[in-house]
Amino acid sequence: MAQLEHIEAIEKRLWNAADTLRANSNYASNEYFLPVMGLIFLRHAYSRFLAVKDPIEANLPKRGGKTRALTKEDFSQKSAIFLQPRAQFDYLVSLTDSDDRARAIIEAMESIEGDYVNLRGVLPKSEYQELDNTVLGQLLRTLNPDELKRVSGDVFGRIYEYFLTQFADQKAHDAGEFFTPVSLVSLIANVLEPEAGTVLDPACGSGGMFVQSARFVERHHQNPVDRLTFYGLEKNATTIRLAKMNLAVHGLEGDIHKAITYYEDPHELLGRADFVMANPPFNVDEIDADKVKTDPRLPFGLPGTNKKGKVSNGNYVWISYFYSYLNEQGRAGFVMSSQASSAGHGEAKVRQKLVETGDVDLMIAIRSNFFYTRTVPCELWFLNRDRPEQHRDKVLMIDARNIYRKVTRKIYDFSPEQEQNILAIVWLYRGHTEKYLDLVAGYCHRMLDETEGCFATLNDDGETIEPLPSFISSLSTLREALQPFLATLPADGPHAEALTELDDVMPLFEADVAGFRKEISGQQAAWQTQKTTNGELKKAVDRLAPLVDSSRDLVKQTDLLYKLASRLIDTCENECDARGSNAWSGRDVTRARKAADEARQVAVEQLKQVRYFWRQAHWLTERFPDAKLCDVEGLVKLVDRAEIEANDWSLTPGRYVGVAPEEEDEDFDFEEALREIHVELESLNAEAVQLAATIKKNFEELGV
């Protein structure tokens, strides 16, 4: 497992192990999450420490034959934390049950806080005294599997975010509002492109906006510590600790103040921020109007008050604040309730004034179920104080509600490719045609790589596997395991039809696989001279379509072959009394059948990747055939101010882009859909059992 993109399985495994320990202890999620996050912080700090330690030591100056000792400054330059021996994770893992693990962890945290002023009072310490010594040992070992010692990249940064996600889903802290889904934060950062300057998040939660901004800079081979300065405001003290740990885990620092942003501005960044990024609380109705009515951060005035002297809805207080923090070249991106873009009365007047500035850049509508703690849809707003003149009386409207990936029954997100496709629209709007063309070319190239991967690719453990050849081989092994028993049966036995069909289809499949490989070679050769102009790339996408059709046909044939083999086995067992025969090796057949099914799944998944990446390229070239921004029904429209005024100054994308034509899903798999329904039903049943157990326990505690 050498690459960042292969860590999903281990993330889930680590979480399940840690959550199982919680379930077997006396602690609730809200008591457990902070010490767990602290240990992940320590483990990640140790990974970064080890990654840079050897190169640092190799370049240390020598005097009188002695090498200078390591210092924290050496590690700060490499975006890592210097760890004293007692704070190194391997030392903590090596402790035995006779040692006081809680005391050792507390000392590790204290040593880090002693070296880093910005972390003093932030790391969890006393919380570990509440955990059983054996449970702590299991937790330390759980977070230190062998495969994670071989990984490269920001793996534990990802794992830290994954655990934040899971705890948010459980509402383990602050009702889960401390966490903004990574796919939304990433999209905001990549639209804003915070290459350098001051980044302010006035509702910073666990600091995700800062982390994604840093990643944007890192992808451009720059050091975010040198390029970005982070300022945050957050009202919850525990959330501030999470944010500072999150920053430190990624080698970053930020000036985060405990404050209620409605009434306080401790950083005094009015008109000085280069970038503002935020996901504020939606639809707040408790802001004291008298306290904020003269606030200089409200350049468009109050959005309206109620009879209690409160601001009717705080959405436009936030929006006004975000705008006012920007300098003359500043840009803002934030999440906002979908109600805000078309709200009436005083809010509509503020929105009108905002639109009339010419600084509303673009709006992106997001469907429901992107958040862990609320199901409502939302919109992403983007402001730009330095827009080009040709855009100042226009707003780009993108309706992304039909773009999503279903993660669980309750949660959706964007796949990396879906995010890139939305960004491609923004690139065309900004005239960055080359980035759009590079993306299309990249999808084509990746699609060809995936076709090669059908014959040889690396699995999650870095081992070479051969999906299609392995499937063919597994079927042959299964057929051989059946042969001794089949040889005892009469030619016209109950098994005859299934056997004939299997033996007829197998050579046809092998021939089609050979033809697929030959077709790949031809496409690869054509790609060697591929030009990347828009016209030539469009031709390439069309040229690759037959290869995609072949991969889809092979998926159907792969599934068919396995079904035929399974049907033959079932017939032998149910109609030919296989289990009563000495020629039947049930263990060998079961093992071969399982291996064939596993090989089938790998081959099918790999074949589907071929079509998946081609469809990304086709999605773009079909909608933007001239590699220029154009109106696409149900997706995007560049709307001028006159049309916005005619629509009550609404900034709701769906009001302008129209309804997308219904698309037929050519990849719809009825059996897969049934499997998903079955899995969902099992999940609902498990939730019902858990809920019943909780109710029973509550009644018992009440003595009922």
C-alpha positions as CSV (number, residue, x, y, z in Angstrom):
1,M,0.0,0.0,0.0
2,A,2.4,2.6,-1.3
3,Q,0.0,5.3,-2.6
4,L,-2.4,7.7,-0.9
5,E,-5.3,6.7,-3.2
6,H,-5.2,3.1,-1.8
7,I,-5.9,3.9,1.9
8,E,-9.7,3.7,2.0
9,A,-9.7,0.1,3.2
10,I,-7.2,0.7,6.0
11,E,-9.1,3.9,7.1
12,K,-12.2,1.8,7.5
13,R,-10.3,-1.0,9.3
14,L,-8.7,1.4,11.8
15,W,-12.0,3.1,12.5
16,N,-13.9,-0.2,13.0
17,A,-11.1,-1.4,15.4
18,A,-11.1,1.9,17.4
19,D,-14.9,2.1,17.5
20,T,-15.1,-1.5,18.6
21,L,-12.8,-0.6,21.6
22,R,-15.2,2.2,22.4
23,A,-18.1,-0.1,22.2
24,N,-16.4,-2.4,24.7
25,S,-15.6,0.3,27.1
26,N,-17.8,2.5,29.3
27,Y,-17.3,5.6,27.3
28,A,-19.6,7.4,24.9
29,S,-18.4,8.8,21.5
30,N,-18.2,12.3,22.9
31,E,-15.8,11.1,25.7
32,Y,-13.8,8.9,23.3
33,F,-13.2,11.1,20.3
34,L,-10.7,13.6,21.7
35,P,-8.2,11.0,23.1
36,V,-8.5,9.0,19.8
37,M,-7.8,12.1,17.7
38,G,-4.8,12.8,20.0
39,L,-3.3,9.4,19.3
40,I,-3.8,9.8,15.6
41,F,-2.1,13.2,15.9
42,L,0.9,11.5,17.7
43,R,1.0,8.7,15.1
44,H,1.0,11.1,12.2
45,A,3.6,13.4,13.8
46,Y,5.8,10.3,14.1
47,S,5.3,9.4,10.5
48,R,6.4,12.9,9.4
49,F,9.2,12.8,11.8
50,L,10.6,9.5,10.4
51,A,10.1,10.7,6.8
52,V,12.4,13.7,7.2
53,K,14.8,12.5,10.0
54,D,17.4,10.7,7.8
55,P,17.7,13.5,5.2
56,I,18.0,16.1,8.0
57,E,20.7,14.1,9.8
58,A,22.6,13.6,6.5
59,N,22.9,17.4,6.1
60,L,23.7,18.3,9.7
61,P,26.9,20.4,10.1
62,K,29.9,18.9,11.9
63,R,32.4,20.6,14.2
64,G,35.4,18.9,15.7
65,G,34.2,15.6,14.2
66,K,30.9,15.8,16.1
67,T,27.6,16.2,14.4
68,R,25.3,18.9,15.7
69,A,22.2,17.6,17.5
70,L,18.8,17.7,15.9
71,T,16.6,20.7,16.8
72,K,13.0,21.5,16.3
73,E,14.0,24.2,13.7
74,D,15.4,21.4,11.5
75,F,12.0,19.8,11.4
76,S,9.9,22.9,11.1
77,Q,11.6,23.7,7.8
78,K,10.3,20.3,6.6
79,S,6.8,20.9,7.8
80,A,7.3,18.2,10.5
81,I,7.2,18.2,14.3
82,F,10.4,17.3,16.3
83,L,9.7,14.5,18.7
84,Q,11.6,13.7,21.9
85,P,12.3,9.9,22.3
86,R,9.4,9.6,24.8
87,A,7.0,11.1,22.3
88,Q,7.8,8.7,19.5
89,F,5.0,6.3,18.7
90,D,7.1,3.2,18.7
91,Y,8.1,3.8,22.3
92,L,4.5,4.1,23.3
93,V,3.5,0.9,21.5
94,S,6.4,-0.9,23.2
95,L,5.0,-0.3,26.7
96,T,3.6,-3.3,28.5
97,D,0.5,-3.8,30.6
98,S,2.6,-3.3,33.7
99,D,3.5,0.3,32.5
100,D,1.3,3.3,33.0
101,R,0.3,4.0,29.4
102,A,-1.8,7.0,30.3
103,R,1.0,8.6,32.1
104,A,3.4,7.9,29.2
105,I,1.0,9.4,26.7
106,I,0.5,12.5,28.8
107,E,4.3,13.0,29.1
108,A,4.6,12.6,25.3
109,M,2.0,15.3,24.8
110,E,3.7,17.6,27.4
111,S,7.0,17.2,25.7
112,I,5.5,18.4,22.4
113,E,3.7,21.3,24.0
114,G,7.0,22.2,25.7
115,D,8.7,22.5,22.3
116,Y,5.8,24.2,20.4
117,V,4.1,27.2,22.0
118,N,1.2,27.1,19.5
119,L,0.2,23.7,20.9
120,R,0.4,24.4,24.6
121,G,-2.9,23.5,26.3
122,V,-4.2,22.1,23.0
123,L,-3.3,18.4,23.1
124,P,-5.4,16.0,25.1
125,K,-3.8,14.8,28.3
126,S,-6.0,14.2,31.3
127,E,-8.5,12.4,29.1
128,Y,-6.3,9.4,28.9
129,Q,-6.5,8.8,32.6
130,E,-10.1,7.8,32.0
131,L,-9.2,5.0,29.7
132,D,-8.3,1.5,30.8
133,N,-4.6,0.6,30.4
134,T,-5.4,-2.5,28.3
135,V,-7.8,-0.6,26.1
136,L,-5.0,2.1,25.5
137,G,-2.6,-0.7,24.6
138,Q,-5.0,-2.1,22.1
139,L,-5.7,1.4,20.7
140,L,-2.0,2.1,20.3
141,R,-1.4,-1.1,18.5
142,T,-4.5,-0.6,16.3
143,L,-3.1,2.7,15.1
144,N,0.3,1.2,14.3
145,P,-0.2,-1.6,11.7
146,D,2.8,-2.8,9.7
147,E,1.4,-1.6,6.3
148,L,1.3,2.0,7.5
149,K,5.0,1.9,8.2
150,R,5.6,1.5,4.4
151,V,3.3,4.3,3.1
152,S,4.3,7.6,1.6
153,G,2.4,10.8,1.2
154,D,0.1,12.5,3.6
155,V,-1.6,9.2,4.7
156,F,-2.2,10.0,8.3
157,G,-3.4,13.5,7.3
158,R,-6.1,11.6,5.4
159,I,-6.7,9.3,8.3
160,Y,-7.1,12.2,10.7
161,E,-9.7,13.7,8.3
162,Y,-11.4,10.3,8.0
163,F,-11.8,10.0,11.8
164,L,-13.1,13.6,12.0
165,T,-15.7,12.5,9.4
166,Q,-16.7,9.5,11.3
167,F,-17.0,11.3,14.6
168,A,-19.0,14.1,12.9
169,D,-21.4,11.4,11.6
170,Q,-21.8,10.2,15.2
171,K,-22.4,13.8,16.3
172,A,-19.7,13.0,18.9
173,H,-18.9,16.7,19.4
174,D,-20.8,20.0,18.9
175,A,-23.6,18.1,17.0
176,G,-21.0,17.4,14.2
177,E,-21.0,21.0,13.1
178,F,-17.3,21.2,13.5
179,F,-16.7,19.4,10.3
180,T,-17.3,20.4,6.7
181,P,-17.2,17.5,4.2
182,V,-13.9,17.3,2.5
183,S,-15.3,17.3,-1.1
184,L,-17.0,20.6,-0.5
185,V,-13.9,22.2,1.1
186,S,-11.7,20.9,-1.6
187,L,-14.0,22.3,-4.3
188,I,-14.0,25.7,-2.6
189,A,-10.2,25.8,-2.3
190,N,-9.7,24.8,-5.9
191,V,-12.2,27.4,-7.3
192,L,-10.5,30.1,-5.1
193,E,-7.0,29.0,-5.9
194,P,-5.3,30.5,-2.8
195,E,-1.8,30.5,-4.1
196,A,-0.4,33.0,-1.6
197,G,-1.6,35.5,1.1
198,T,-3.8,35.7,4.1
199,V,-6.6,33.1,4.5
200,L,-9.4,33.9,7.0
201,D,-12.1,31.5,8.2
202,P,-14.4,33.3,10.6
203,A,-16.2,30.0,11.5
204,C,-13.2,27.6,11.2
205,G,-14.5,24.5,12.9
206,S,-11.8,21.8,12.7
207,G,-9.7,23.8,10.2
208,G,-10.5,21.9,7.0
209,M,-10.4,25.1,4.9
210,F,-6.8,25.8,5.9
211,V,-5.7,22.2,5.2
212,Q,-7.3,22.2,1.7
213,S,-5.7,25.6,0.9
214,A,-2.3,24.2,1.9
215,R,-2.9,21.2,-0.4
216,F,-3.6,23.5,-3.3
217,V,-0.2,25.2,-2.7
218,E,1.5,21.9,-2.3
219,R,0.2,20.6,-5.6
220,H,1.9,23.6,-7.2
221,H,5.2,22.5,-5.6
222,Q,5.3,25.3,-3.1
223,N,5.6,25.3,0.7
224,P,2.3,26.4,2.2
225,V,4.1,27.6,5.4
226,D,6.0,30.1,3.2
227,R,3.0,31.1,1.1
228,L,-0.1,31.3,3.3
229,T,-1.0,32.8,6.7
230,F,-4.0,31.3,8.4
231,Y,-6.4,33.2,10.7
232,G,-9.5,31.6,12.3
233,L,-12.4,32.3,14.6
234,E,-14.3,29.6,16.5
235,K,-16.6,29.8,19.5
236,N,-16.1,26.3,20.8
237,A,-12.9,25.7,22.8
238,T,-12.7,22.0,22.1
239,T,-13.2,22.6,18.4
240,I,-10.2,25.0,18.5
241,R,-8.1,22.2,19.9
242,L,-9.2,19.9,17.0
243,A,-8.4,22.7,14.5
244,K,-4.9,23.3,16.0
245,M,-4.2,19.6,16.0
246,N,-5.5,19.3,12.4
247,L,-3.1,22.1,11.3
248,A,-0.2,20.6,13.2
249,V,-0.8,17.2,11.8
250,H,-0.3,18.7,8.3
251,G,2.8,20.7,9.4
252,L,0.8,24.0,9.5
253,E,0.2,26.7,12.0
254,G,-2.7,29.2,12.4
255,D,-3.8,32.1,14.6
256,I,-7.1,30.8,15.8
257,H,-9.0,32.9,18.4
258,K,-12.0,31.9,20.6
259,A,-14.7,34.4,19.6
260,I,-18.3,34.8,18.7
261,T,-17.8,36.2,15.2
262,Y,-21.1,38.1,15.2
263,Y,-19.8,40.5,17.8
264,E,-16.1,40.1,17.8
265,D,-13.3,40.8,15.3
266,P,-10.0,40.1,17.3
267,H,-7.8,39.8,14.1
268,E,-9.0,43.2,12.8
269,L,-8.8,42.0,9.2
270,L,-11.5,44.3,7.8
271,G,-10.6,44.9,4.2
272,R,-7.2,43.1,4.6
273,A,-7.8,39.4,3.8
274,D,-6.7,37.9,0.5
275,F,-9.0,34.9,0.9
276,V,-12.1,34.2,3.0
277,M,-13.3,30.6,3.3
278,A,-16.1,29.4,5.6
279,N,-19.0,27.1,6.4
280,P,-21.0,29.2,8.9
281,P,-24.0,28.1,10.9
282,F,-27.1,28.4,8.7
283,N,-30.3,30.4,9.4
284,V,-29.3,31.6,12.8
285,D,-32.0,33.9,14.3
286,E,-30.5,34.9,17.7
287,I,-28.1,37.7,16.6
288,D,-28.7,40.8,18.7
289,A,-29.4,43.6,16.1
290,D,-28.4,46.4,18.5
291,K,-25.0,44.9,18.9
292,V,-24.2,44.6,15.2
293,K,-26.2,47.4,13.5
294,T,-23.2,49.8,13.4
295,D,-20.6,47.1,12.8
296,P,-18.4,48.2,9.9
297,R,-18.5,44.6,8.6
298,L,-22.1,45.3,7.5
299,P,-21.5,47.5,4.4
300,F,-25.0,46.7,3.0
301,G,-26.9,47.3,6.3
302,L,-28.9,44.9,8.4
303,P,-30.9,42.2,6.5
304,G,-33.9,42.7,8.8
305,T,-35.0,42.3,12.4
306,N,-37.8,40.6,14.2
307,K,-40.0,41.8,17.1
308,K,-37.5,40.5,19.6
309,G,-34.8,42.8,18.3
310,K,-32.9,40.0,16.8
311,V,-31.7,39.7,13.2
312,S,-34.4,37.7,11.4
313,N,-31.8,35.4,9.7
314,G,-28.1,35.5,10.2
315,N,-27.2,34.3,6.7
316,Y,-26.7,37.8,5.3
317,V,-24.8,38.9,8.3
318,W,-22.2,36.2,7.5
319,I,-22.2,37.0,3.8
320,S,-21.7,40.7,4.5
321,Y,-18.9,39.9,6.9
322,F,-17.1,37.7,4.4
323,Y,-17.4,40.4,1.8
324,S,-16.1,43.1,4.1
325,Y,-13.0,41.2,5.1
326,L,-11.7,41.1,1.5
327,N,-9.1,43.5,0.3
328,E,-9.3,45.0,-3.2
329,Q,-8.0,41.8,-4.9
330,G,-9.6,39.4,-2.4
331,R,-11.7,36.4,-3.1
332,A,-14.2,34.5,-0.9
333,G,-15.7,31.1,-1.1
334,F,-18.3,29.8,1.4
335,V,-21.1,27.3,2.0
336,M,-24.5,28.8,2.6
337,S,-28.1,27.6,3.1
338,S,-29.9,27.3,-0.2
339,Q,-32.6,29.5,1.3
340,A,-30.3,32.5,1.2
341,S,-29.9,32.8,-2.6
342,S,-33.6,33.6,-3.1
343,A,-34.7,34.9,0.3
344,G,-37.0,38.0,0.3
345,H,-37.6,41.2,2.3
346,G,-34.5,42.7,3.9
347,E,-32.3,39.9,2.8
348,A,-33.2,40.5,-0.9
349,K,-32.2,44.2,-0.5
350,V,-28.8,43.2,0.9
351,R,-28.4,40.6,-2.0
352,Q,-29.3,43.3,-4.5
353,K,-26.6,45.6,-3.2
354,L,-24.1,42.8,-3.2
355,V,-24.9,41.8,-6.8
356,E,-24.7,45.5,-7.9
357,T,-21.1,45.6,-6.6
358,G,-20.2,43.3,-9.5
359,D,-18.2,41.1,-7.1
360,V,-20.5,38.0,-7.1
361,D,-18.4,35.7,-9.2
362,L,-20.2,32.3,-9.4
363,M,-22.7,30.1,-7.6
364,I,-22.8,26.3,-7.3
365,A,-25.9,24.5,-6.2
366,I,-25.2,21.3,-4.2
367,R,-27.8,18.6,-3.6
368,S,-28.9,17.3,-0.2
369,N,-27.1,14.7,1.9
370,F,-23.6,16.1,1.5
371,F,-23.4,16.9,5.2
372,Y,-23.1,14.4,8.0
373,T,-25.5,16.2,10.4
374,R,-28.1,17.8,8.2
375,T,-29.7,16.6,4.9
376,V,-30.6,20.0,3.5
377,P,-29.2,21.2,0.1
378,C,-26.8,24.1,0.1
379,E,-25.0,26.4,-2.3
380,L,-21.4,27.5,-2.6
381,W,-20.9,31.2,-3.1
382,F,-17.8,32.8,-4.6
383,L,-17.0,36.5,-4.5
384,N,-14.1,38.2,-6.3
385,R,-13.2,41.9,-5.7
386,D,-10.9,41.9,-8.7
387,R,-13.0,40.4,-11.5
388,P,-12.2,41.1,-15.2
389,E,-14.3,43.8,-16.7
390,Q,-16.1,41.5,-19.1
391,H,-17.6,39.5,-16.1
392,R,-18.5,42.3,-13.7
393,D,-22.2,42.4,-14.7
394,K,-22.5,38.6,-15.0
395,V,-22.7,35.7,-12.6
396,L,-21.7,32.1,-13.5
397,M,-24.5,29.7,-12.4
398,I,-23.7,26.0,-12.0
399,D,-26.3,23.6,-10.9
400,A,-24.3,20.5,-9.6
401,R,-27.3,18.8,-7.9
402,N,-27.2,16.0,-10.5
403,I,-23.5,15.5,-9.9
404,Y,-22.7,13.3,-6.9
405,R,-21.4,9.9,-5.8
406,K,-23.4,7.8,-3.3
407,V,-21.0,7.0,-0.4
408,T,-23.5,5.4,2.0
409,R,-27.3,5.3,2.3
410,K,-27.2,8.7,3.9
411,I,-24.1,10.5,2.6
412,Y,-23.1,11.7,-0.9
413,D,-20.0,13.4,-2.1
414,F,-18.0,14.2,-5.3
415,S,-15.6,11.7,-6.7
416,P,-12.2,13.3,-7.6
417,E,-13.2,13.3,-11.2
418,Q,-16.6,14.9,-10.6
419,E,-14.9,17.7,-8.7
420,Q,-12.4,18.1,-11.6
421,N,-15.3,18.3,-14.1
422,I,-17.0,21.1,-12.1
423,L,-13.6,22.9,-12.0
424,A,-13.3,22.5,-15.7
425,I,-16.4,24.6,-16.2
426,V,-14.8,27.3,-14.0
427,W,-11.6,27.1,-16.0
428,L,-13.5,27.7,-19.3
429,Y,-15.3,30.6,-17.7
430,R,-11.9,32.1,-16.8
431,G,-10.4,31.4,-20.2
432,H,-8.0,28.7,-18.9
433,T,-8.6,26.5,-22.0
434,E,-5.3,24.6,-21.7
435,K,-6.3,23.3,-18.2
436,Y,-9.5,22.0,-19.7
437,L,-7.8,20.3,-22.6
438,D,-5.2,18.8,-20.3
439,L,-8.0,17.3,-18.2
440,V,-9.7,15.7,-21.2
441,A,-6.3,14.4,-22.5
442,G,-5.6,13.1,-18.9
443,Y,-8.9,11.2,-18.9
444,C,-8.1,9.5,-22.2
445,H,-4.6,8.6,-21.1
446,R,-5.9,7.2,-17.8
447,M,-8.5,5.2,-19.7
448,L,-5.8,3.6,-21.8
449,D,-3.8,2.9,-18.6
450,E,-6.9,1.1,-17.2
451,T,-7.2,-1.0,-20.3
452,E,-3.6,-2.1,-19.8
453,G,-4.5,-2.7,-16.1
454,C,-7.0,-5.4,-17.2
455,F,-3.9,-7.6,-18.0
456,A,-1.4,-6.3,-15.4
457,T,-1.8,-3.9,-12.5
458,L,-0.8,-3.3,-8.9
459,N,-3.1,-4.2,-6.0
460,D,-3.4,-2.3,-2.7
461,D,-0.3,-4.1,-1.4
462,G,1.9,-3.2,-4.3
463,E,1.7,-6.7,-5.8
464,T,1.2,-7.3,-9.6
465,I,-2.1,-8.9,-10.5
466,E,-3.5,-9.9,-13.9
467,P,-7.3,-9.4,-13.7
468,L,-8.5,-11.0,-16.9
469,P,-5.8,-13.7,-17.2
470,S,-6.4,-14.6,-13.5
471,F,-10.1,-14.9,-14.1
472,I,-9.6,-17.2,-17.0
473,S,-7.1,-19.2,-15.0
474,S,-9.5,-19.5,-12.0
475,L,-12.3,-20.7,-14.2
476,S,-9.9,-23.4,-15.7
477,T,-9.0,-24.4,-12.1
478,L,-12.7,-24.6,-11.2
479,R,-13.4,-26.7,-14.3
480,E,-10.5,-29.1,-13.4
481,A,-11.9,-29.5,-9.9
482,L,-15.2,-30.6,-11.4
483,Q,-13.8,-32.9,-14.0
484,P,-13.3,-36.1,-11.9
485,F,-17.0,-36.1,-10.9
486,L,-18.2,-35.0,-14.4
487,A,-16.4,-37.9,-15.9
488,T,-18.6,-40.3,-13.9
489,L,-21.8,-38.9,-15.3
490,P,-23.7,-40.0,-18.5
491,A,-23.4,-37.6,-21.4
492,D,-27.1,-36.9,-21.3
493,G,-27.3,-36.3,-17.5
494,P,-29.0,-33.3,-15.9
495,H,-25.7,-31.5,-16.0
496,A,-25.3,-31.7,-19.7
497,E,-26.9,-28.4,-20.8
498,A,-25.0,-26.4,-18.2
499,L,-21.7,-28.1,-19.0
500,T,-22.1,-27.6,-22.8
501,E,-23.0,-24.0,-22.4
502,L,-19.9,-23.3,-20.1
503,D,-17.6,-25.2,-22.4
504,D,-18.9,-23.3,-25.5
505,V,-18.7,-19.9,-23.9
506,M,-15.2,-20.2,-22.4
507,P,-13.2,-20.3,-25.7
508,L,-15.4,-17.4,-27.1
509,F,-14.5,-15.4,-24.0
510,E,-10.8,-16.1,-24.4
511,A,-11.0,-15.1,-28.0
512,D,-12.7,-11.8,-27.1
513,V,-10.1,-11.1,-24.4
514,A,-7.4,-11.7,-27.0
515,G,-9.2,-9.3,-29.4
516,F,-9.5,-6.7,-26.6
517,R,-5.8,-6.9,-26.0
518,K,-5.1,-6.4,-29.7
519,E,-7.5,-3.5,-29.8
520,I,-5.7,-1.9,-26.9
521,S,-2.4,-2.1,-28.7
522,G,-3.9,-0.3,-31.7
523,Q,-5.3,2.5,-29.6
524,Q,-2.0,2.8,-27.7
525,A,-0.1,3.1,-30.9
526,A,-2.5,5.8,-32.2
527,W,-2.2,7.7,-28.9
528,Q,1.6,8.0,-29.4
529,T,1.0,10.6,-32.0
530,Q,-2.0,12.2,-30.5
531,K,-2.4,16.0,-30.7
532,T,-4.0,17.8,-27.9
533,T,-5.9,20.4,-29.7
534,N,-9.6,20.4,-29.0
535,G,-10.6,19.0,-32.4
536,E,-8.1,16.2,-32.2
537,L,-9.0,15.3,-28.6
538,K,-12.7,15.1,-29.6
539,K,-11.7,12.7,-32.3
540,A,-9.7,10.7,-29.8
541,V,-12.7,10.4,-27.5
542,D,-14.8,9.1,-30.4
543,R,-12.0,6.8,-31.5
544,L,-11.8,5.2,-28.1
545,A,-15.5,4.5,-27.8
546,P,-15.4,1.0,-29.4
547,L,-12.7,0.0,-26.9
548,V,-15.1,1.1,-24.1
549,D,-17.9,-1.0,-25.7
550,S,-15.6,-4.0,-25.7
551,S,-14.9,-3.5,-22.0
552,R,-18.6,-3.3,-21.2
553,D,-19.2,-6.5,-23.2
554,L,-16.5,-8.3,-21.3
555,V,-18.0,-7.3,-18.0
556,K,-21.3,-9.0,-19.1
557,Q,-19.4,-12.1,-20.4
558,T,-17.3,-12.3,-17.1
559,D,-20.5,-12.3,-15.0
560,L,-22.1,-14.8,-17.4
561,L,-19.2,-17.3,-17.2
562,Y,-19.2,-17.3,-13.4
563,K,-23.0,-17.8,-13.4
564,L,-22.7,-20.7,-15.8
565,A,-20.0,-22.3,-13.6
566,S,-22.1,-21.8,-10.5
567,R,-25.1,-23.2,-12.2
568,L,-23.1,-26.3,-13.2
569,I,-22.0,-26.8,-9.6
570,D,-25.5,-26.3,-8.2
571,T,-26.9,-28.9,-10.8
572,C,-24.2,-31.4,-9.8
573,E,-25.0,-31.0,-6.1
574,N,-28.8,-30.8,-6.3
575,E,-29.6,-33.1,-9.2
576,C,-26.6,-35.4,-9.6
577,D,-26.0,-36.4,-6.0
578,A,-22.4,-35.0,-6.2
579,R,-21.9,-35.0,-2.4
580,G,-22.6,-38.8,-2.3
581,S,-19.8,-39.5,-4.8
582,N,-16.1,-40.2,-4.0
583,A,-15.2,-38.4,-7.2
584,W,-16.6,-35.1,-5.8
585,S,-14.1,-33.0,-3.8
586,G,-16.4,-30.5,-2.1
587,R,-13.5,-28.7,-0.4
588,D,-11.6,-28.2,-3.7
589,V,-14.7,-27.1,-5.6
590,T,-15.7,-24.6,-2.8
591,R,-12.2,-23.2,-2.7
592,A,-12.0,-22.9,-6.6
593,R,-15.5,-21.4,-6.7
594,K,-14.6,-18.7,-4.2
595,A,-11.3,-18.0,-6.0
596,A,-13.2,-17.6,-9.3
597,D,-15.7,-15.2,-7.7
598,E,-12.9,-13.1,-6.2
599,A,-11.1,-13.0,-9.6
600,R,-14.4,-12.1,-11.3
601,Q,-14.9,-9.2,-9.0
602,V,-11.4,-7.9,-9.6
603,A,-11.7,-8.3,-13.4
604,V,-15.2,-6.6,-13.5
605,E,-14.0,-3.7,-11.3
606,Q,-11.0,-3.1,-13.6
607,L,-13.0,-3.3,-16.7
608,K,-15.5,-0.8,-15.3
609,Q,-12.6,1.7,-14.7
610,V,-12.0,1.7,-18.5
611,R,-15.5,3.0,-19.2
612,Y,-15.5,5.3,-16.2
613,F,-12.6,7.4,-17.3
614,W,-13.8,7.5,-20.9
615,R,-17.1,8.8,-19.7
616,Q,-15.5,11.6,-17.9
617,A,-13.8,12.8,-21.1
618,H,-17.0,12.3,-23.1
619,W,-19.0,14.2,-20.4
620,L,-16.9,17.3,-21.0
621,T,-16.5,17.1,-24.8
622,E,-20.2,16.5,-25.3
623,R,-21.2,19.5,-23.2
624,F,-18.4,21.9,-24.3
625,P,-17.7,20.8,-27.9
626,D,-15.7,23.9,-28.8
627,A,-13.7,23.9,-25.5
628,K,-15.4,27.2,-24.6
629,L,-17.9,28.1,-22.0
630,C,-21.5,27.8,-23.2
631,D,-24.9,27.4,-21.7
632,V,-25.8,23.8,-20.9
633,E,-29.4,23.0,-20.1
634,G,-29.6,21.9,-16.5
635,L,-26.0,22.5,-15.7
636,V,-24.5,26.0,-16.4
637,K,-25.4,29.4,-17.6
638,L,-23.6,32.8,-17.5
639,V,-26.3,35.1,-16.4
640,D,-26.3,38.9,-16.8
641,R,-27.4,41.4,-14.2
642,A,-30.6,42.3,-16.1
643,E,-31.8,38.8,-15.9
644,I,-30.9,38.5,-12.2
645,E,-32.8,41.7,-11.5
646,A,-35.8,40.4,-13.4
647,N,-35.8,37.4,-11.1
648,D,-35.9,39.3,-7.9
649,W,-32.1,39.4,-7.6
650,S,-32.2,35.6,-7.0
651,L,-28.8,33.8,-7.1
652,T,-30.3,30.3,-7.2
653,P,-28.6,28.5,-10.1
654,G,-31.6,26.2,-10.8
655,R,-33.7,29.3,-11.6
656,Y,-31.6,30.1,-14.6
657,V,-30.0,26.9,-16.0
658,G,-33.2,25.0,-16.6
659,V,-33.8,21.3,-16.2
660,A,-31.3,18.7,-17.3
661,P,-32.6,16.2,-19.9
662,E,-33.0,12.8,-18.4
663,E,-30.1,10.5,-19.3
664,E,-30.3,6.8,-19.6
665,D,-27.8,5.0,-17.5
666,E,-26.2,2.5,-19.8
667,D,-24.2,1.0,-16.9
668,F,-27.3,0.2,-14.8
669,D,-26.8,-3.2,-13.2
670,F,-30.1,-4.7,-12.0
671,E,-28.4,-7.4,-9.9
672,E,-25.9,-4.9,-8.4
673,A,-28.9,-2.6,-7.5
674,L,-30.6,-5.5,-5.8
675,R,-27.3,-6.2,-3.8
676,E,-27.2,-2.5,-2.7
677,I,-30.8,-2.8,-1.6
678,H,-30.0,-5.9,0.4
679,V,-27.0,-4.2,2.0
680,E,-29.1,-1.2,2.8
681,L,-31.8,-3.5,4.3
682,E,-29.1,-5.2,6.5
683,S,-27.9,-1.8,7.6
684,L,-31.4,-0.7,8.6
685,N,-32.0,-4.0,10.4
686,A,-28.7,-3.5,12.3
687,E,-29.7,0.1,13.3
688,A,-33.1,-1.2,14.4
689,V,-31.4,-3.9,16.7
690,Q,-29.0,-1.3,18.1
691,L,-31.9,1.1,18.8
692,A,-33.9,-1.6,20.4
693,A,-31.0,-2.5,22.7
694,T,-30.5,1.2,23.6
695,I,-34.2,1.6,24.5
696,K,-34.1,-1.6,26.5
697,K,-31.0,-0.4,28.4
698,N,-32.7,3.0,29.1
699,F,-35.8,1.4,30.4
700,E,-33.7,-0.9,32.7
701,E,-31.8,2.1,34.1
702,L,-35.2,3.8,34.8
703,G,-36.2,0.6,36.6
704,V,-39.1,0.0,34.3
